[in-house]
Amino acid sequence: MTRTLMWGGATASSQYEGAATVGGKGLDTQDVRPWKPRTSNATCETRLLTASAVAKAKADLAAREGNYPFTRGTQGHDHLEEDIALLQELGIDIYRFSLSWARLFPQGDEAEPSPEGLAYYDRVFEAVRAAGMKTFVTLTHYAIPLHLVEAYGSWTNRALIDLYERFARTVFERWGSMIDYYLPFNEINAGYFSPWNGVGLLRPEDGPYDQSAVFQSLHHQFVASAKVIRAQREICPDARSGCMVAAFCYYPHTCSPEDNWIKLHDEQVNMWYPVDVLACGIQPYYMDAFYRDHGITVDITDEDLELFARYSCDFVSFSYYSSSVLGAADNGEQTAGNLVCSIKNPYLEASEWGWQIDPVGLRTQLNAFYDRTHKPVFVSECGFGARDRLEDDGSIHDPYRVEYLERHFEQLLLAQQDGVDVLGFILWGVIDIVSAGSCEMAKRYGVVYVDADDRGEGTYERRKKDSFDWYRSYIESYHATHGA
């Protein structure tokens, strides 16, 4: 029997909430990322932070200087009830949101959570449930308390596993009865290709990242995921656990055997590694060779492997925005993607930011994830970032977003007809938020417009785009045809 799909929308606490010091919230790893004008180096300078960059950010914030977009987000903290009402009007079935670890535990290592943080998320959970939406909770979305980086060395330190489990247990004990689906970590493979976002690792002032530190941090997140699933099954067994990676739908640059090998190998390391551990419960063979060939040392215990085998997730999920092309010579024209670059695909159009638009790639990835894991699959992020123009009459016309979603929804339904057990689709940045990739407001994903610019100027008033009405009508039509 074909499952009735859930249609949803998503935000992330660091990109949406703002209120960076309200209720005693501590600084987190996103708060210290500065906005810079778009240049060839802007993304790296705002995404791969050094100790000196963090020190400057802390000094700037203390002096109330500089432009740090994540400290203000899109003022979701102050617009909570209004925004949930808009999502209810939109008619989505499920809302994906993340919790700020630093709002609940400002330093990350306190014995007890912040009462103000608990009270705020009480409001969030109660508002979502009152609106009749299911909850899809991301425990950590690219943001950990900055204190854990400075005092512990972030996820290189095994101590963070226990601190993280304390945070997760607090969430499950207080709101577990209201959690339908959850992820321990957003895009967990980001630790490899975006270490500051993914695992909170400082970039050396001069030189590359220590890859042993990167992969040791990833491994500790894998262990933390398994322990969180164990805790959840003790405390709120009705919740469904997932794992999530950023999916890139790799294609070889040519049909040469060498290009095909590079495609297979990079796909294993960049995308399938977390899936094999967290969904299949194994430490995959190919990582032994990768670690050996790159001189990487990772401490993996027998207890860790037992946890992986016993506490694998219930469903798999991924973000999908565009596909990527890989080649052995890597000699093609480069273009951007979700925190990564790839060779430009001549068969595809791209957004202003260079992300290649490939709806068929979504169908391909859905089949690939189901084929590998035989577990239900959730598209936990997908959407189109663009410059939206606020017209004089207050309208926002975004036919490019409607076209993008319409084409991707077609492929989603085809994947379901292929036999993939698809749970649903979640529209990324359903309300405009600060871009995690480039720290911009200019790059908008939402069907709800927020009147703010890259410098934080604007009213922060919410307005419905044309895509709002289109998505609402699509959901209504789908459920009228397929049942609730």
Backbone torsions as a table, in degrees:
resi	resn	phi	psi	omega
1	MET	NA	131.8	-179.4
2	THR	-74.8	132.3	-178.7
3	ARG	-74.0	142.4	171.5
4	THR	-77.4	125.1	-174.3
5	LEU	-74.3	149.8	170.3
6	MET	-98.0	138.4	177.7
7	TRP	-115.2	131.8	-173.4
8	GLY	-142.9	-170.6	176.7
9	GLY	-146.9	159.5	-173.4
10	ALA	-138.9	149.8	166.1
11	THR	-137.2	171.1	174.8
12	ALA	-129.3	140.4	-172.8
13	SER	-54.8	-46.0	-174.9
14	SER	-68.8	-26.9	-177.9
15	GLN	-92.6	-15.8	-170.0
16	TYR	-116.8	-46.3	-167.3
17	GLU	-67.7	-46.0	-169.6
18	GLY	69.0	-144.6	177.8
19	ALA	49.1	50.9	-168.8
20	ALA	-65.1	-21.8	178.9
21	THR	-121.2	1.5	-178.4
22	VAL	-66.6	136.6	177.8
23	GLY	68.3	20.7	178.4
24	GLY	79.0	14.1	178.6
25	LYS	-55.1	139.0	177.1
26	GLY	-86.8	162.5	174.0
27	LEU	-65.4	141.3	174.3
28	ASP	-121.8	179.5	-171.8
29	THR	-69.8	-16.9	176.1
30	GLN	-88.5	-30.4	-178.8
31	ASP	-57.6	-29.3	-174.5
32	VAL	-94.6	7.8	176.2
33	ARG	-84.3	121.3	-176.8
34	PRO	-85.4	153.5	169.0
35	TRP	-84.5	138.5	173.7
36	LYS	-137.4	149.6	176.8
37	PRO	-57.0	150.7	-177.2
38	ARG	-65.9	114.1	173.7
39	THR	-134.7	179.2	-179.8
40	SER	-64.0	-25.2	-177.0
41	ASN	-107.6	-1.4	-172.3
42	ALA	-60.5	-41.6	-177.0
43	THR	-64.2	-43.8	178.9
44	CYS	-66.0	-40.8	-177.7
45	GLU	-67.2	-25.8	179.9
46	THR	-100.9	-8.2	-175.1
47	ARG	-115.6	-23.4	-178.7
48	LEU	-119.8	86.7	-168.9
49	LEU	-87.3	145.0	174.5
50	THR	-100.7	169.7	177.8
51	ALA	-61.3	-38.3	180.0
52	SER	-67.5	-35.7	177.4
53	ALA	-65.5	-40.0	178.5
54	VAL	-67.1	-41.4	178.3
55	ALA	-61.0	-42.2	177.9
56	LYS	-63.5	-42.0	179.9
57	ALA	-61.7	-44.0	179.7
58	LYS	-62.6	-41.3	178.2
59	ALA	-65.5	-42.8	178.5
60	ASP	-60.6	-47.4	-177.1
61	LEU	-65.1	-37.9	177.9
62	ALA	-64.1	-34.8	179.7
63	ALA	-90.5	1.6	-177.7
64	ARG	57.4	46.4	178.4
65	GLU	-120.9	167.2	175.9
66	GLY	79.9	175.1	-176.9
67	ASN	-122.0	103.6	-178.0
68	TYR	-121.4	89.4	-167.8
69	PRO	-59.4	-31.7	-174.8
70	PHE	-73.0	-16.9	176.3
71	THR	-70.4	-20.7	179.1
72	ARG	-111.9	-20.8	-178.6
73	GLY	49.9	-136.3	170.7
74	THR	-119.0	34.0	175.3
75	GLN	56.1	37.5	178.5
76	GLY	-64.0	-31.8	178.4
77	HIS	-56.3	-38.5	-176.8
78	ASP	-89.3	-14.1	-177.6
79	HIS	-112.8	20.3	-170.9
80	LEU	-53.5	-56.9	-174.2
81	GLU	-64.5	-38.9	177.7
82	GLU	-62.9	-42.4	-177.5
83	ASP	-68.8	-40.8	178.4
84	ILE	-65.1	-36.0	176.2
85	ALA	-63.3	-38.3	176.7
86	LEU	-64.9	-41.6	179.1
87	LEU	-66.1	-35.6	175.8
88	GLN	-64.4	-42.9	176.9
89	GLU	-63.2	-36.5	178.2
90	LEU	-62.1	-29.9	175.6
91	GLY	87.6	19.3	179.9
92	ILE	-69.3	152.5	-178.9
93	ASP	-85.9	-28.1	-171.0
94	ILE	-147.8	140.5	-179.5
95	TYR	-118.5	123.1	175.9
96	ARG	-96.8	123.8	176.9
97	PHE	-142.1	158.7	179.7
98	SER	-112.7	160.8	176.5
99	LEU	-103.8	143.0	175.8
100	SER	-87.2	112.1	176.4
101	TRP	-55.6	-40.6	-176.9
102	ALA	-74.0	-15.5	173.9
103	ARG	-81.9	-32.2	178.5
104	LEU	-87.0	-38.4	177.4
105	PHE	-131.8	90.5	-170.0
106	PRO	-52.4	-37.5	177.0
107	GLN	-96.2	-18.4	179.9
108	GLY	95.1	-18.2	-176.1
109	ASP	-122.2	15.3	176.4
110	GLU	-66.5	154.1	178.6
111	ALA	-74.9	-30.2	-176.9
112	GLU	-128.7	148.5	-179.7
113	PRO	-75.3	163.1	178.0
114	SER	-73.0	126.4	177.0
115	PRO	-58.9	-36.9	179.5
116	GLU	-66.5	-38.9	177.5
117	GLY	-64.9	-42.8	177.6
118	LEU	-60.6	-42.8	-178.1
119	ALA	-64.4	-38.7	179.3
120	TYR	-64.2	-47.8	-178.0
121	TYR	-73.1	-20.9	167.7
122	ASP	-57.6	-45.6	179.5
123	ARG	-61.2	-42.5	-177.7
124	VAL	-62.5	-54.7	-177.1
125	PHE	-60.8	-42.6	-177.8
126	GLU	-66.8	-37.7	179.4
127	ALA	-67.0	-41.8	-179.9
128	VAL	-64.8	-45.5	179.7
129	ARG	-65.2	-41.0	179.7
130	ALA	-62.9	-27.7	178.6
131	ALA	-81.7	-3.0	175.9
132	GLY	81.8	17.5	-179.8
133	MET	-100.0	148.1	169.9
134	LYS	-75.1	159.7	179.8
135	THR	-109.0	136.9	174.1
136	PHE	-125.3	102.2	-170.0
137	VAL	-101.0	128.2	171.2
138	THR	-102.0	116.1	-176.4
139	LEU	-67.6	-40.0	179.1
140	THR	-136.7	121.9	179.9
141	HIS	-124.0	82.3	174.0
142	TYR	66.2	11.9	-175.4
143	ALA	-138.7	121.4	172.3
144	ILE	-126.9	156.5	178.9
145	PRO	-54.1	132.9	-177.2
146	LEU	-61.6	-30.7	178.7
147	HIS	-57.1	-34.4	-178.8
148	LEU	-69.4	-27.0	175.3
149	VAL	-73.0	-47.0	-172.7
150	GLU	-76.9	-34.0	-175.7
151	ALA	-96.7	-24.9	-173.4
152	TYR	-117.7	-13.3	-173.0
153	GLY	79.7	22.0	178.4
154	SER	57.9	-142.0	-171.3
155	TRP	-76.1	0.4	169.7
156	THR	-67.2	-21.8	-175.6
157	ASN	-95.4	122.1	-179.5
158	ARG	-62.1	-19.2	178.9
159	ALA	-60.3	-26.7	-179.3
160	LEU	-65.6	-23.9	178.7
161	ILE	-60.0	-48.0	-179.0
162	ASP	-69.7	-38.2	177.6
163	LEU	-63.8	-38.6	179.1
164	TYR	-68.6	-39.4	178.3
165	GLU	-63.7	-36.5	176.7
166	ARG	-61.7	-45.3	176.5
167	PHE	-59.1	-47.4	-178.0
168	ALA	-65.3	-42.1	178.7
169	ARG	-61.4	-37.7	176.1
170	THR	-59.1	-44.2	179.6
171	VAL	-63.6	-46.8	-177.2
172	PHE	-67.1	-39.7	-178.1
173	GLU	-68.5	-32.2	-176.8
174	ARG	-91.0	-39.7	-173.2
175	TRP	-124.1	8.9	-175.1
176	GLY	-55.3	-35.0	-179.2
177	SER	-69.3	-12.9	-179.8
178	MET	-109.8	9.7	179.1
179	ILE	-101.7	121.1	178.2
180	ASP	-92.3	-49.5	179.2
181	TYR	-133.6	151.0	177.4
182	TYR	-154.0	158.5	174.3
183	LEU	-124.0	131.9	171.0
184	PRO	-63.7	-40.9	-177.0
185	PHE	-138.7	141.1	171.5
186	ASN	-78.8	136.7	173.9
187	GLU	36.8	63.2	-171.0
188	ILE	-61.4	-24.5	177.5
189	ASN	-72.0	-6.4	176.5
190	ALA	-62.6	-23.9	177.2
191	GLY	-55.6	-27.1	-179.1
192	TYR	-83.1	-46.4	-173.2
193	PHE	-101.6	-7.3	176.9
194	SER	-148.1	73.3	-168.0
195	PRO	-60.9	-31.2	178.1
196	TRP	-68.2	-48.0	177.4
197	ASN	-63.3	-48.3	-170.1
198	GLY	-75.7	-47.2	-174.4
199	VAL	-128.3	10.6	175.2
200	GLY	64.9	34.7	-179.5
201	LEU	-94.8	129.7	174.5
202	LEU	-70.2	138.8	174.5
203	ARG	-80.5	135.5	176.0
204	PRO	-55.8	148.7	-179.3
205	GLU	-61.9	-32.2	-178.5
206	ASP	-145.5	101.0	-179.5
207	GLY	130.2	171.3	-177.0
208	PRO	-80.3	170.2	173.3
209	TYR	-64.9	148.8	170.1
210	ASP	-76.6	110.5	-174.2
211	GLN	-67.1	-27.0	174.4
212	SER	-64.1	-40.5	178.0
213	ALA	-65.9	-39.7	179.2
214	VAL	-61.6	-50.4	-175.0
215	PHE	-77.7	-25.8	172.0
216	GLN	-66.2	-39.2	177.0
217	SER	-63.0	-44.7	176.7
218	LEU	-58.6	-45.2	-179.7
219	HIS	-60.2	-41.4	178.6
220	HIS	-63.8	-34.1	174.9
221	GLN	-68.0	-35.4	175.8
222	PHE	-61.8	-45.3	179.3
223	VAL	-63.2	-43.3	178.3
224	ALA	-60.5	-39.9	178.0
225	SER	-59.0	-46.6	-180.0
226	ALA	-63.2	-41.1	179.8
227	LYS	-68.5	-34.4	176.4
228	VAL	-66.1	-41.7	177.4
229	ILE	-63.4	-41.4	176.4
230	ARG	-59.2	-45.5	179.9
231	ALA	-63.3	-43.4	-179.3
232	GLN	-62.1	-40.2	-178.5
233	ARG	-70.5	-21.5	173.7
234	GLU	-79.1	-39.1	-168.4
235	ILE	-95.4	-46.0	-176.5
236	CYS	-140.1	75.3	-171.8
237	PRO	-64.0	-14.8	-178.9
238	ASP	-79.9	-16.7	177.2
239	ALA	-69.2	152.3	-179.2
240	ARG	-112.1	128.5	-175.5
241	SER	-94.2	145.6	178.4
242	GLY	-135.0	168.7	166.5
243	CYS	-122.4	156.5	-176.9
244	MET	-142.4	136.4	172.4
245	VAL	-130.5	160.3	169.0
246	ALA	-79.6	122.8	-177.6
247	ALA	-100.7	136.5	-173.4
248	PHE	-117.0	-7.8	-179.3
249	CYS	44.1	73.5	-175.6
250	TYR	-73.1	138.1	169.8
251	TYR	-121.3	144.8	173.1
252	PRO	-72.7	145.8	-177.4
253	HIS	-63.4	-39.1	176.5
254	THR	-135.9	-179.4	177.2
255	CYS	-89.7	15.8	177.5
256	SER	-69.0	145.5	177.2
257	PRO	-56.5	-35.8	-179.4
258	GLU	-64.7	-43.3	178.5
259	ASP	-65.6	-37.9	180.0
260	ASN	-66.7	-36.6	177.7
261	TRP	-65.4	-43.6	178.6
262	ILE	-60.1	-42.0	178.5
263	LYS	-59.8	-48.0	-179.0
264	LEU	-63.4	-46.4	-175.6
265	HIS	-65.7	-47.1	-179.1
266	ASP	-66.5	-34.6	176.8
267	GLU	-63.7	-41.1	177.5
268	GLN	-59.6	-52.3	-173.7
269	VAL	-73.3	-45.6	-172.8
270	ASN	-78.0	-28.8	-172.3
271	MET	-124.7	-45.9	-172.5
272	TRP	-80.8	-22.0	-177.4
273	TYR	-53.7	-55.5	178.7
274	PRO	-63.0	-34.6	-179.5
275	VAL	-65.4	-43.1	179.8
276	ASP	-63.9	-38.0	179.3
277	VAL	-72.5	-52.3	-167.8
278	LEU	-84.3	-30.0	-179.5
279	ALA	-100.8	-34.8	-178.2
280	CYS	-99.6	-12.4	173.8
281	GLY	75.9	24.3	-176.9
282	ILE	-129.0	154.0	167.1
283	GLN	-91.7	109.7	-168.2
284	PRO	-70.6	146.2	-176.3
285	TYR	-57.8	-38.4	-171.7
286	TYR	-66.8	-21.4	179.0
287	MET	-73.5	-26.5	175.6
288	ASP	-59.6	-45.6	179.6
289	ALA	-68.2	-39.3	179.3
290	PHE	-62.0	-46.4	179.3
291	TYR	-62.7	-43.1	179.5
292	ARG	-62.0	-47.0	-174.6
293	ASP	-69.9	-21.9	-177.7
294	HIS	-110.6	8.7	177.6
295	GLY	64.0	34.8	-177.1
296	ILE	-98.4	133.7	177.8
297	THR	-115.6	125.9	178.5
298	VAL	-131.6	128.6	178.6
299	ASP	-82.8	109.6	180.0
300	ILE	-122.4	118.3	-176.2
301	THR	-95.2	163.1	175.3
302	ASP	-62.5	-34.6	177.9
303	GLU	-64.1	-38.5	177.1
304	ASP	-60.4	-46.9	-178.1
305	LEU	-63.8	-36.1	177.7
306	GLU	-66.2	-40.3	177.1
307	LEU	-61.5	-43.0	178.6
308	PHE	-58.8	-44.3	-176.7
309	ALA	-67.9	-33.8	-174.5
310	ARG	-89.2	-28.5	-171.5
311	TYR	-126.4	60.2	173.0
312	SER	-81.5	162.1	-172.6
313	CYS	-79.5	166.4	-178.4
314	ASP	-85.4	-31.3	179.7
315	PHE	-142.3	163.0	175.9
316	VAL	-114.0	151.5	179.7
317	SER	-148.4	163.0	-179.6
318	PHE	-155.4	156.4	167.7
319	SER	-92.2	144.8	178.2
320	TYR	-145.6	123.3	177.4
321	TYR	-126.2	-35.7	-174.3
322	SER	-160.5	166.0	176.8
323	SER	-101.0	169.4	-175.9
324	SER	-134.4	154.4	178.8
325	VAL	-120.9	133.2	-178.6
326	LEU	-124.4	146.4	177.2
327	GLY	-145.8	154.2	-179.0
328	ALA	-63.9	-40.4	-179.1
329	ALA	-84.3	-20.4	179.5
330	ASP	53.2	41.1	-172.3
331	ASN	-106.7	15.7	177.9
332	GLY	-91.3	168.2	176.2
333	GLU	-63.0	132.3	-175.7
334	GLN	-89.4	149.7	174.3
335	THR	-142.8	163.4	-174.6
336	ALA	-84.6	166.3	174.7
337	GLY	-154.5	-161.6	-178.8
338	ASN	-70.6	88.2	179.5
339	LEU	68.4	6.6	179.9
340	VAL	-137.9	169.2	174.5
341	CYS	-118.1	158.3	176.7
342	SER	-150.4	175.0	175.1
343	ILE	-72.5	139.4	-178.7
344	LYS	-67.5	136.2	179.9
345	ASN	-96.0	116.2	-176.0
346	PRO	-69.4	-11.5	-178.1
347	TYR	-91.0	-3.3	-173.0
348	LEU	-123.4	149.0	168.2
349	GLU	-84.8	166.0	-178.4
350	ALA	-137.6	158.3	174.9
351	SER	-74.7	175.2	177.3
352	GLU	-57.9	-28.3	-178.9
353	TRP	-89.0	4.7	175.5
354	GLY	88.2	4.4	-179.4
355	TRP	-78.2	123.8	-171.3
356	GLN	-80.3	127.6	-172.8
357	ILE	-87.3	115.4	-172.4
358	ASP	-142.9	81.3	-179.9
359	PRO	-59.1	-37.8	-179.2
360	VAL	-62.7	-29.4	177.0
361	GLY	-60.2	-30.5	177.3
362	LEU	-65.2	-44.8	176.9
363	ARG	-61.1	-41.7	179.4
364	THR	-60.3	-45.8	-178.3
365	GLN	-67.8	-39.1	177.6
366	LEU	-59.5	-45.0	177.9
367	ASN	-64.2	-41.9	-177.6
368	ALA	-64.5	-42.8	-179.4
369	PHE	-66.9	-41.7	-179.5
370	TYR	-69.5	-39.1	179.7
371	ASP	-62.7	-36.9	-176.0
372	ARG	-79.1	-36.1	-171.1
373	THR	-110.6	-24.5	-174.8
374	HIS	56.7	33.7	176.0
375	LYS	-121.7	153.5	178.8
376	PRO	-55.2	148.5	-173.7
377	VAL	-120.2	132.6	176.7
378	PHE	-115.9	129.0	169.0
379	VAL	-82.5	97.3	-171.2
380	SER	-86.6	-9.9	174.8
381	GLU	-155.4	131.9	171.1
382	CYS	-167.8	142.1	179.0
383	GLY	173.9	-177.9	-173.9
384	PHE	-126.5	117.6	177.3
385	GLY	-88.0	129.2	-176.5
386	ALA	-155.9	164.5	171.9
387	ARG	-82.8	116.4	178.1
388	ASP	-100.8	139.4	-177.0
389	ARG	-106.0	126.0	174.4
390	LEU	-83.9	114.9	-177.9
391	GLU	-76.7	166.0	-178.5
392	ASP	-59.7	-30.7	-178.8
393	ASP	-88.3	6.2	177.4
394	GLY	89.5	0.0	-179.9
395	SER	-86.6	158.4	175.4
396	ILE	-133.2	112.9	-177.7
397	HIS	-98.4	117.5	-177.1
398	ASP	-132.3	62.9	-179.2
399	PRO	-62.1	-27.8	178.2
400	TYR	-62.7	-35.8	178.6
401	ARG	-72.7	-42.0	177.3
402	VAL	-59.5	-45.3	179.5
403	GLU	-61.9	-44.4	179.3
404	TYR	-58.6	-48.9	-177.8
405	LEU	-67.1	-42.1	-179.0
406	GLU	-59.3	-44.6	-179.2
407	ARG	-67.9	-38.0	179.2
408	HIS	-72.6	-35.7	177.4
409	PHE	-64.0	-37.8	176.9
410	GLU	-57.7	-44.3	-179.0
411	GLN	-71.5	-33.3	175.2
412	LEU	-60.1	-45.9	179.8
413	LEU	-68.0	-33.8	176.1
414	LEU	-66.1	-38.5	176.7
415	ALA	-62.4	-38.4	176.8
416	GLN	-64.1	-39.7	176.5
417	GLN	-66.4	-27.0	175.6
418	ASP	-66.1	-17.3	-178.2
419	GLY	110.6	2.1	178.1
420	VAL	-70.4	134.0	177.1
421	ASP	-83.0	87.8	-177.7
422	VAL	-90.9	130.3	178.2
423	LEU	-84.0	-42.4	-178.7
424	GLY	171.3	-173.7	-176.6
425	PHE	-131.3	133.3	179.2
426	ILE	-121.3	120.3	-179.5
427	LEU	-76.0	122.4	-177.8
428	TRP	-73.3	141.8	177.2
429	GLY	56.1	47.4	-174.0
430	VAL	-56.5	-32.1	167.7
431	ILE	-109.8	135.5	-176.7
432	ASP	-50.0	135.0	180.0
433	ILE	-137.8	170.4	176.2
434	VAL	-72.1	133.7	-179.6
435	SER	-67.3	129.0	178.8
436	ALA	-72.1	-25.4	-177.8
437	GLY	-77.6	-41.0	-171.9
438	SER	-126.6	5.1	178.4
439	CYS	62.1	26.5	-176.2
440	GLU	-104.2	150.4	163.7
441	MET	-91.6	-22.8	-176.1
442	ALA	-60.6	-30.5	179.4
443	LYS	-90.3	100.0	-171.8
444	ARG	-107.0	144.1	179.6
445	TYR	-117.3	-17.1	-166.0
446	GLY	-74.4	165.0	165.4
447	VAL	-96.8	-5.8	172.3
448	VAL	-114.7	124.1	-178.7
449	TYR	-86.3	137.4	174.1
450	VAL	-114.4	124.0	-175.8
451	ASP	-78.5	83.5	176.7
452	ALA	-153.7	152.1	179.9
453	ASP	-115.8	-173.4	-175.4
454	ASP	-62.6	-22.8	-179.5
455	ARG	-97.6	6.4	178.8
456	GLY	81.3	12.6	179.0
457	GLU	-90.7	140.0	-178.6
458	GLY	141.1	174.8	-177.6
459	THR	-87.1	-17.3	-173.1
460	TYR	63.1	18.4	175.0
461	GLU	-65.5	143.7	178.0
462	ARG	-94.4	136.6	175.7
463	ARG	-138.4	143.3	179.1
464	LYS	-81.8	131.2	174.6
465	LYS	-84.9	169.4	175.6
466	ASP	-58.1	-34.4	-178.9
467	SER	-65.7	-22.9	175.9
468	PHE	-60.2	-52.4	-179.5
469	ASP	-64.6	-37.2	179.2
470	TRP	-65.0	-46.5	-178.7
471	TYR	-65.1	-40.9	177.7
472	ARG	-60.1	-45.3	180.0
473	SER	-65.6	-38.7	179.5
474	TYR	-61.7	-46.7	-179.3
475	ILE	-62.6	-44.2	179.1
476	GLU	-60.1	-45.0	-179.0
477	SER	-65.8	-42.1	179.9
478	TYR	-59.1	-48.9	-176.6
479	HIS	-70.5	-31.7	175.9
480	ALA	-63.7	-32.7	-178.5
481	THR	-85.7	-38.9	-172.3
482	HIS	-105.2	-8.9	-177.0
483	GLY	89.0	157.2	-177.7
484	ALA	-71.0	NA	NA
